[in-house]
Amino acid sequence: MIQSITIVNNAINGVVWGGFGIALLLIAGVVLTAVNKGFQFSHIAHWMNNTIGAIFKERHVTAHTEKENKAISQFQSLCTAMAATIGTGNIVGVATAIILGGPGAIFWMWVMALFGMMTNYSENVLGIYYRRKGASGEWRGGAMYYLKDGLGSYKGFKHIGSVLAILFSCFCLFASFGIGNMSQVNSISGNMESAFHVPTWASGIALVAIAAVVILGGLKRVANVAEKLVPLMAILYIIGALVIFCVHIKTAPAVFGAIFKGALALKAAGGGIVGYGLQKAITWGFKRGAFSNEAGLGSSVMVHSSSNVKEPVRQGMWGIFEVFADTIIVCTLTAFVVLSSGMVNLETGTMISENAGAGLVGEAFATVFGAFGPKFIAVAILLFAFSTVLGWSHYGTTAWQYLFGEKTQIIYKIVFVAMIYVGSTMSLSLAWDLSDTFNGLMMIPNLIGVLSLSPTVAKITKNYVDRKIKGKALEPMLSVFPEIQAEAAKEIVADVMNSDSE
């Protein structure tokens, strides 16, 4: 029975994460970049100023909402989304890409990220535009909502939109237990045991206790923890990687030369072929890039939609920054650490080290930090993986609420927390493979919705650019629902008047 499930799963996984899935992701990114006139490139100063720049200039971006207001701040939504995306993929995923695709895989990871910025942007724009408030007062948004109310609004697509919304929610629900829970905590317990000799059962009990306090407290508590944990873990890891970068700065030309030569399978000076060939470099670069930042999977939009933002494009720009920070910054630093530390032959692209995954990155850190290096990576994986669990707990909760209603969400949360102990103490390779498949299957209905609604994204983007950048007097496009549109428009006017008076 298990063998049959494995065979079917491998076949589905091969299609989803093989040529078809990767091509679909890339096509979506290219199309969305084209219809939005290369917004991530042409307005880079604008979106940087209105994301990372706004944190230091605009109080409402980081200010917490009142206790009775169930929305979270823009910064909290970013941190919660990045809690799920900045995870083991930034360490293990990058190492895997280099091992299986050579240094050139990193170049194609960048390419996927550059186009993925607009996929994530479009998801967030649609998430805000089609979101609605639940019975508890929290904003509800995500692929299931723009599939049902967006794609479903097209003539003859009402039932198709509803079916795809249900399928997406089911795939998300199953993926949340695997890729968003058990595989993450298993990495934590395994690394804590190897680095600090902590028994897996002890790690499991500790993780369950901490997760229960946070997750059962609701989205606001998850967001409060995420906005403290994510910047801390990202800064610590970036500082550690930058130290290695500075120590190995003389290798930078060789490292980046290997990346670009490997990306095109060019001949190296010594006559060898850099990387494992063009096909493997592209495949693993695209695959690990998509897996790391999750652009196109429809996951992070569920927490971005819970933000207190009014402008869909404003939250869309946070989506661009999310992919930029995850892949262009964090993954690139991991790649440099590995490639500059003597783990890979930069002339041929072949592996010198016998380690893989986190072990490979830990070995690279050890070249500068000694025995502390692998322990540092173990702690980094602890923070990265646990934050991923918190982020995915909200994704799974959103999917559960869509399928079964808000009143029963406590059932999901209790089961989710209990599965943390299971994941910490058991070998669950089949469950991880299945969850990887469900994670990929989320992509298909989501991209159908995003691509079919790309004209709507283009109109909202043009409306924003005309108003905010070109200074035209136009009515903003804030929501597909008239009552939400009217309320949000009033709030924008009030915000402008308050800022003028100050």
Secondary structure as a PSIPRED ss2 file (coil, helix, strand):
# PSIPRED VFORMAT (PSIPRED V4.0)

   1 M C   1.000  0.000  0.000
   2 I H   0.000  1.000  0.000
   3 Q H   0.000  1.000  0.000
   4 S H   0.000  1.000  0.000
   5 I H   0.000  1.000  0.000
   6 T H   0.000  1.000  0.000
   7 I H   0.000  1.000  0.000
   8 V H   0.000  1.000  0.000
   9 N H   0.000  1.000  0.000
  10 N H   0.000  1.000  0.000
  11 A H   0.000  1.000  0.000
  12 I H   0.000  1.000  0.000
  13 N H   0.000  1.000  0.000
  14 G H   0.000  1.000  0.000
  15 V H   0.000  1.000  0.000
  16 V H   0.000  1.000  0.000
  17 W C   1.000  0.000  0.000
  18 G C   1.000  0.000  0.000
  19 G H   0.000  1.000  0.000
  20 F H   0.000  1.000  0.000
  21 G H   0.000  1.000  0.000
  22 I H   0.000  1.000  0.000
  23 A H   0.000  1.000  0.000
  24 L H   0.000  1.000  0.000
  25 L H   0.000  1.000  0.000
  26 L H   0.000  1.000  0.000
  27 I H   0.000  1.000  0.000
  28 A H   0.000  1.000  0.000
  29 G H   0.000  1.000  0.000
  30 V H   0.000  1.000  0.000
  31 V H   0.000  1.000  0.000
  32 L H   0.000  1.000  0.000
  33 T H   0.000  1.000  0.000
  34 A H   0.000  1.000  0.000
  35 V H   0.000  1.000  0.000
  36 N C   1.000  0.000  0.000
  37 K C   1.000  0.000  0.000
  38 G C   1.000  0.000  0.000
  39 F H   0.000  1.000  0.000
  40 Q H   0.000  1.000  0.000
  41 F H   0.000  1.000  0.000
  42 S H   0.000  1.000  0.000
  43 H C   1.000  0.000  0.000
  44 I H   0.000  1.000  0.000
  45 A H   0.000  1.000  0.000
  46 H H   0.000  1.000  0.000
  47 W H   0.000  1.000  0.000
  48 M H   0.000  1.000  0.000
  49 N H   0.000  1.000  0.000
  50 N C   1.000  0.000  0.000
  51 T C   1.000  0.000  0.000
  52 I H   0.000  1.000  0.000
  53 G H   0.000  1.000  0.000
  54 A H   0.000  1.000  0.000
  55 I H   0.000  1.000  0.000
  56 F H   0.000  1.000  0.000
  57 K H   0.000  1.000  0.000
  58 E C   1.000  0.000  0.000
  59 R H   0.000  1.000  0.000
  60 H H   0.000  1.000  0.000
  61 V H   0.000  1.000  0.000
  62 T H   0.000  1.000  0.000
  63 A C   1.000  0.000  0.000
  64 H C   1.000  0.000  0.000
  65 T C   1.000  0.000  0.000
  66 E C   1.000  0.000  0.000
  67 K C   1.000  0.000  0.000
  68 E C   1.000  0.000  0.000
  69 N C   1.000  0.000  0.000
  70 K C   1.000  0.000  0.000
  71 A C   1.000  0.000  0.000
  72 I E   0.000  0.000  1.000
  73 S C   1.000  0.000  0.000
  74 Q H   0.000  1.000  0.000
  75 F H   0.000  1.000  0.000
  76 Q H   0.000  1.000  0.000
  77 S H   0.000  1.000  0.000
  78 L H   0.000  1.000  0.000
  79 C H   0.000  1.000  0.000
  80 T H   0.000  1.000  0.000
  81 A H   0.000  1.000  0.000
  82 M H   0.000  1.000  0.000
  83 A H   0.000  1.000  0.000
  84 A H   0.000  1.000  0.000
  85 T H   0.000  1.000  0.000
  86 I C   1.000  0.000  0.000
  87 G C   1.000  0.000  0.000
  88 T H   0.000  1.000  0.000
  89 G H   0.000  1.000  0.000
  90 N H   0.000  1.000  0.000
  91 I C   1.000  0.000  0.000
  92 V H   0.000  1.000  0.000
  93 G H   0.000  1.000  0.000
  94 V H   0.000  1.000  0.000
  95 A H   0.000  1.000  0.000
  96 T H   0.000  1.000  0.000
  97 A H   0.000  1.000  0.000
  98 I H   0.000  1.000  0.000
  99 I H   0.000  1.000  0.000
 100 L H   0.000  1.000  0.000
 101 G H   0.000  1.000  0.000
 102 G C   1.000  0.000  0.000
 103 P C   1.000  0.000  0.000
 104 G H   0.000  1.000  0.000
 105 A H   0.000  1.000  0.000
 106 I H   0.000  1.000  0.000
 107 F H   0.000  1.000  0.000
 108 W H   0.000  1.000  0.000
 109 M H   0.000  1.000  0.000
 110 W H   0.000  1.000  0.000
 111 V H   0.000  1.000  0.000
 112 M H   0.000  1.000  0.000
 113 A H   0.000  1.000  0.000
 114 L H   0.000  1.000  0.000
 115 F H   0.000  1.000  0.000
 116 G H   0.000  1.000  0.000
 117 M H   0.000  1.000  0.000
 118 M H   0.000  1.000  0.000
 119 T H   0.000  1.000  0.000
 120 N H   0.000  1.000  0.000
 121 Y H   0.000  1.000  0.000
 122 S H   0.000  1.000  0.000
 123 E H   0.000  1.000  0.000
 124 N H   0.000  1.000  0.000
 125 V H   0.000  1.000  0.000
 126 L H   0.000  1.000  0.000
 127 G H   0.000  1.000  0.000
 128 I H   0.000  1.000  0.000
 129 Y H   0.000  1.000  0.000
 130 Y C   1.000  0.000  0.000
 131 R C   1.000  0.000  0.000
 132 R E   0.000  0.000  1.000
 133 K E   0.000  0.000  1.000
 134 G C   1.000  0.000  0.000
 135 A C   1.000  0.000  0.000
 136 S C   1.000  0.000  0.000
 137 G C   1.000  0.000  0.000
 138 E C   1.000  0.000  0.000
 139 W E   0.000  0.000  1.000
 140 R E   0.000  0.000  1.000
 141 G C   1.000  0.000  0.000
 142 G C   1.000  0.000  0.000
 143 A H   0.000  1.000  0.000
 144 M H   0.000  1.000  0.000
 145 Y H   0.000  1.000  0.000
 146 Y H   0.000  1.000  0.000
 147 L H   0.000  1.000  0.000
 148 K H   0.000  1.000  0.000
 149 D H   0.000  1.000  0.000
 150 G C   1.000  0.000  0.000
 151 L H   0.000  1.000  0.000
 152 G H   0.000  1.000  0.000
 153 S H   0.000  1.000  0.000
 154 Y C   1.000  0.000  0.000
 155 K C   1.000  0.000  0.000
 156 G C   1.000  0.000  0.000
 157 F C   1.000  0.000  0.000
 158 K H   0.000  1.000  0.000
 159 H H   0.000  1.000  0.000
 160 I H   0.000  1.000  0.000
 161 G H   0.000  1.000  0.000
 162 S H   0.000  1.000  0.000
 163 V H   0.000  1.000  0.000
 164 L H   0.000  1.000  0.000
 165 A H   0.000  1.000  0.000
 166 I H   0.000  1.000  0.000
 167 L H   0.000  1.000  0.000
 168 F H   0.000  1.000  0.000
 169 S H   0.000  1.000  0.000
 170 C H   0.000  1.000  0.000
 171 F H   0.000  1.000  0.000
 172 C H   0.000  1.000  0.000
 173 L H   0.000  1.000  0.000
 174 F H   0.000  1.000  0.000
 175 A H   0.000  1.000  0.000
 176 S H   0.000  1.000  0.000
 177 F H   0.000  1.000  0.000
 178 G H   0.000  1.000  0.000
 179 I H   0.000  1.000  0.000
 180 G H   0.000  1.000  0.000
 181 N H   0.000  1.000  0.000
 182 M H   0.000  1.000  0.000
 183 S H   0.000  1.000  0.000
 184 Q H   0.000  1.000  0.000
 185 V H   0.000  1.000  0.000
 186 N H   0.000  1.000  0.000
 187 S H   0.000  1.000  0.000
 188 I H   0.000  1.000  0.000
 189 S H   0.000  1.000  0.000
 190 G H   0.000  1.000  0.000
 191 N H   0.000  1.000  0.000
 192 M H   0.000  1.000  0.000
 193 E H   0.000  1.000  0.000
 194 S H   0.000  1.000  0.000
 195 A H   0.000  1.000  0.000
 196 F H   0.000  1.000  0.000
 197 H C   1.000  0.000  0.000
 198 V C   1.000  0.000  0.000
 199 P C   1.000  0.000  0.000
 200 T H   0.000  1.000  0.000
 201 W H   0.000  1.000  0.000
 202 A H   0.000  1.000  0.000
 203 S H   0.000  1.000  0.000
 204 G H   0.000  1.000  0.000
 205 I H   0.000  1.000  0.000
 206 A H   0.000  1.000  0.000
 207 L H   0.000  1.000  0.000
 208 V H   0.000  1.000  0.000
 209 A H   0.000  1.000  0.000
 210 I H   0.000  1.000  0.000
 211 A H   0.000  1.000  0.000
 212 A H   0.000  1.000  0.000
 213 V H   0.000  1.000  0.000
 214 V H   0.000  1.000  0.000
 215 I H   0.000  1.000  0.000
 216 L C   1.000  0.000  0.000
 217 G C   1.000  0.000  0.000
 218 G C   1.000  0.000  0.000
 219 L H   0.000  1.000  0.000
 220 K H   0.000  1.000  0.000
 221 R H   0.000  1.000  0.000
 222 V H   0.000  1.000  0.000
 223 A H   0.000  1.000  0.000
 224 N H   0.000  1.000  0.000
 225 V H   0.000  1.000  0.000
 226 A H   0.000  1.000  0.000
 227 E H   0.000  1.000  0.000
 228 K H   0.000  1.000  0.000
 229 L H   0.000  1.000  0.000
 230 V H   0.000  1.000  0.000
 231 P H   0.000  1.000  0.000
 232 L H   0.000  1.000  0.000
 233 M H   0.000  1.000  0.000
 234 A H   0.000  1.000  0.000
 235 I H   0.000  1.000  0.000
 236 L H   0.000  1.000  0.000
 237 Y H   0.000  1.000  0.000
 238 I H   0.000  1.000  0.000
 239 I H   0.000  1.000  0.000
 240 G H   0.000  1.000  0.000
 241 A H   0.000  1.000  0.000
 242 L H   0.000  1.000  0.000
 243 V H   0.000  1.000  0.000
 244 I H   0.000  1.000  0.000
 245 F H   0.000  1.000  0.000
 246 C H   0.000  1.000  0.000
 247 V H   0.000  1.000  0.000
 248 H C   1.000  0.000  0.000
 249 I H   0.000  1.000  0.000
 250 K H   0.000  1.000  0.000
 251 T H   0.000  1.000  0.000
 252 A H   0.000  1.000  0.000
 253 P H   0.000  1.000  0.000
 254 A H   0.000  1.000  0.000
 255 V H   0.000  1.000  0.000
 256 F H   0.000  1.000  0.000
 257 G H   0.000  1.000  0.000
 258 A H   0.000  1.000  0.000
 259 I H   0.000  1.000  0.000
 260 F H   0.000  1.000  0.000
 261 K H   0.000  1.000  0.000
 262 G H   0.000  1.000  0.000
 263 A H   0.000  1.000  0.000
 264 L H   0.000  1.000  0.000
 265 A C   1.000  0.000  0.000
 266 L C   1.000  0.000  0.000
 267 K E   0.000  0.000  1.000
 268 A C   1.000  0.000  0.000
 269 A C   1.000  0.000  0.000
 270 G C   1.000  0.000  0.000
 271 G C   1.000  0.000  0.000
 272 G C   1.000  0.000  0.000
 273 I E   0.000  0.000  1.000
 274 V C   1.000  0.000  0.000
 275 G C   1.000  0.000  0.000
 276 Y C   1.000  0.000  0.000
 277 G C   1.000  0.000  0.000
 278 L H   0.000  1.000  0.000
 279 Q H   0.000  1.000  0.000
 280 K H   0.000  1.000  0.000
 281 A H   0.000  1.000  0.000
 282 I H   0.000  1.000  0.000
 283 T H   0.000  1.000  0.000
 284 W H   0.000  1.000  0.000
 285 G H   0.000  1.000  0.000
 286 F H   0.000  1.000  0.000
 287 K H   0.000  1.000  0.000
 288 R H   0.000  1.000  0.000
 289 G H   0.000  1.000  0.000
 290 A H   0.000  1.000  0.000
 291 F H   0.000  1.000  0.000
 292 S H   0.000  1.000  0.000
 293 N H   0.000  1.000  0.000
 294 E C   1.000  0.000  0.000
 295 A C   1.000  0.000  0.000
 296 G C   1.000  0.000  0.000
 297 L C   1.000  0.000  0.000
 298 G C   1.000  0.000  0.000
 299 S C   1.000  0.000  0.000
 300 S C   1.000  0.000  0.000
 301 V H   0.000  1.000  0.000
 302 M H   0.000  1.000  0.000
 303 V H   0.000  1.000  0.000
 304 H H   0.000  1.000  0.000
 305 S C   1.000  0.000  0.000
 306 S C   1.000  0.000  0.000
 307 S E   0.000  0.000  1.000
 308 N C   1.000  0.000  0.000
 309 V C   1.000  0.000  0.000
 310 K C   1.000  0.000  0.000
 311 E C   1.000  0.000  0.000
 312 P H   0.000  1.000  0.000
 313 V H   0.000  1.000  0.000
 314 R H   0.000  1.000  0.000
 315 Q H   0.000  1.000  0.000
 316 G H   0.000  1.000  0.000
 317 M H   0.000  1.000  0.000
 318 W H   0.000  1.000  0.000
 319 G H   0.000  1.000  0.000
 320 I H   0.000  1.000  0.000
 321 F H   0.000  1.000  0.000
 322 E H   0.000  1.000  0.000
 323 V H   0.000  1.000  0.000
 324 F H   0.000  1.000  0.000
 325 A H   0.000  1.000  0.000
 326 D H   0.000  1.000  0.000
 327 T H   0.000  1.000  0.000
 328 I H   0.000  1.000  0.000
 329 I H   0.000  1.000  0.000
 330 V H   0.000  1.000  0.000
 331 C H   0.000  1.000  0.000
 332 T H   0.000  1.000  0.000
 333 L H   0.000  1.000  0.000
 334 T H   0.000  1.000  0.000
 335 A H   0.000  1.000  0.000
 336 F H   0.000  1.000  0.000
 337 V H   0.000  1.000  0.000
 338 V H   0.000  1.000  0.000
 339 L H   0.000  1.000  0.000
 340 S H   0.000  1.000  0.000
 341 S C   1.000  0.000  0.000
 342 G C   1.000  0.000  0.000
 343 M C   1.000  0.000  0.000
 344 V E   0.000  0.000  1.000
 345 N C   1.000  0.000  0.000
 346 L C   1.000  0.000  0.000
 347 E C   1.000  0.000  0.000
 348 T C   1.000  0.000  0.000
 349 G C   1.000  0.000  0.000
 350 T C   1.000  0.000  0.000
 351 M E   0.000  0.000  1.000
 352 I C   1.000  0.000  0.000
 353 S C   1.000  0.000  0.000
 354 E C   1.000  0.000  0.000
 355 N C   1.000  0.000  0.000
 356 A C   1.000  0.000  0.000
 357 G C   1.000  0.000  0.000
 358 A H   0.000  1.000  0.000
 359 G H   0.000  1.000  0.000
 360 L H   0.000  1.000  0.000
 361 V H   0.000  1.000  0.000
 362 G H   0.000  1.000  0.000
 363 E H   0.000  1.000  0.000
 364 A H   0.000  1.000  0.000
 365 F H   0.000  1.000  0.000
 366 A H   0.000  1.000  0.000
 367 T H   0.000  1.000  0.000
 368 V H   0.000  1.000  0.000
 369 F H   0.000  1.000  0.000
 370 G C   1.000  0.000  0.000
 371 A C   1.000  0.000  0.000
 372 F H   0.000  1.000  0.000
 373 G H   0.000  1.000  0.000
 374 P H   0.000  1.000  0.000
 375 K H   0.000  1.000  0.000
 376 F H   0.000  1.000  0.000
 377 I H   0.000  1.000  0.000
 378 A H   0.000  1.000  0.000
 379 V H   0.000  1.000  0.000
 380 A H   0.000  1.000  0.000
 381 I H   0.000  1.000  0.000
 382 L H   0.000  1.000  0.000
 383 L H   0.000  1.000  0.000
 384 F H   0.000  1.000  0.000
 385 A H   0.000  1.000  0.000
 386 F H   0.000  1.000  0.000
 387 S H   0.000  1.000  0.000
 388 T H   0.000  1.000  0.000
 389 V H   0.000  1.000  0.000
 390 L H   0.000  1.000  0.000
 391 G H   0.000  1.000  0.000
 392 W H   0.000  1.000  0.000
 393 S H   0.000  1.000  0.000
 394 H H   0.000  1.000  0.000
 395 Y H   0.000  1.000  0.000
 396 G H   0.000  1.000  0.000
 397 T H   0.000  1.000  0.000
 398 T H   0.000  1.000  0.000
 399 A H   0.000  1.000  0.000
 400 W H   0.000  1.000  0.000
 401 Q H   0.000  1.000  0.000
 402 Y H   0.000  1.000  0.000
 403 L H   0.000  1.000  0.000
 404 F H   0.000  1.000  0.000
 405 G C   1.000  0.000  0.000
 406 E H   0.000  1.000  0.000
 407 K H   0.000  1.000  0.000
 408 T H   0.000  1.000  0.000
 409 Q H   0.000  1.000  0.000
 410 I H   0.000  1.000  0.000
 411 I H   0.000  1.000  0.000
 412 Y H   0.000  1.000  0.000
 413 K H   0.000  1.000  0.000
 414 I H   0.000  1.000  0.000
 415 V H   0.000  1.000  0.000
 416 F H   0.000  1.000  0.000
 417 V H   0.000  1.000  0.000
 418 A H   0.000  1.000  0.000
 419 M H   0.000  1.000  0.000
 420 I H   0.000  1.000  0.000
 421 Y H   0.000  1.000  0.000
 422 V H   0.000  1.000  0.000
 423 G H   0.000  1.000  0.000
 424 S H   0.000  1.000  0.000
 425 T H   0.000  1.000  0.000
 426 M C   1.000  0.000  0.000
 427 S C   1.000  0.000  0.000
 428 L C   1.000  0.000  0.000
 429 S H   0.000  1.000  0.000
 430 L H   0.000  1.000  0.000
 431 A H   0.000  1.000  0.000
 432 W H   0.000  1.000  0.000
 433 D H   0.000  1.000  0.000
 434 L H   0.000  1.000  0.000
 435 S H   0.000  1.000  0.000
 436 D H   0.000  1.000  0.000
 437 T H   0.000  1.000  0.000
 438 F H   0.000  1.000  0.000
 439 N H   0.000  1.000  0.000
 440 G H   0.000  1.000  0.000
 441 L H   0.000  1.000  0.000
 442 M C   1.000  0.000  0.000
 443 M H   0.000  1.000  0.000
 444 I H   0.000  1.000  0.000
 445 P H   0.000  1.000  0.000
 446 N H   0.000  1.000  0.000
 447 L H   0.000  1.000  0.000
 448 I H   0.000  1.000  0.000
 449 G H   0.000  1.000  0.000
 450 V H   0.000  1.000  0.000
 451 L H   0.000  1.000  0.000
 452 S H   0.000  1.000  0.000
 453 L C   1.000  0.000  0.000
 454 S H   0.000  1.000  0.000
 455 P H   0.000  1.000  0.000
 456 T H   0.000  1.000  0.000
 457 V H   0.000  1.000  0.000
 458 A H   0.000  1.000  0.000
 459 K H   0.000  1.000  0.000
 460 I H   0.000  1.000  0.000
 461 T H   0.000  1.000  0.000
 462 K H   0.000  1.000  0.000
 463 N H   0.000  1.000  0.000
 464 Y H   0.000  1.000  0.000
 465 V H   0.000  1.000  0.000
 466 D H   0.000  1.000  0.000
 467 R H   0.000  1.000  0.000
 468 K H   0.000  1.000  0.000
 469 I H   0.000  1.000  0.000
 470 K C   1.000  0.000  0.000
 471 G C   1.000  0.000  0.000
 472 K C   1.000  0.000  0.000
 473 A C   1.000  0.000  0.000
 474 L C   1.000  0.000  0.000
 475 E C   1.000  0.000  0.000
 476 P C   1.000  0.000  0.000
 477 M C   1.000  0.000  0.000
 478 L C   1.000  0.000  0.000
 479 S C   1.000  0.000  0.000
 480 V C   1.000  0.000  0.000
 481 F C   1.000  0.000  0.000
 482 P H   0.000  1.000  0.000
 483 E H   0.000  1.000  0.000
 484 I H   0.000  1.000  0.000
 485 Q H   0.000  1.000  0.000
 486 A H   0.000  1.000  0.000
 487 E H   0.000  1.000  0.000
 488 A H   0.000  1.000  0.000
 489 A H   0.000  1.000  0.000
 490 K H   0.000  1.000  0.000
 491 E H   0.000  1.000  0.000
 492 I H   0.000  1.000  0.000
 493 V H   0.000  1.000  0.000
 494 A H   0.000  1.000  0.000
 495 D H   0.000  1.000  0.000
 496 V H   0.000  1.000  0.000
 497 M H   0.000  1.000  0.000
 498 N H   0.000  1.000  0.000
 499 S H   0.000  1.000  0.000
 500 D H   0.000  1.000  0.000
 501 S H   0.000  1.000  0.000
 502 E C   1.000  0.000  0.000
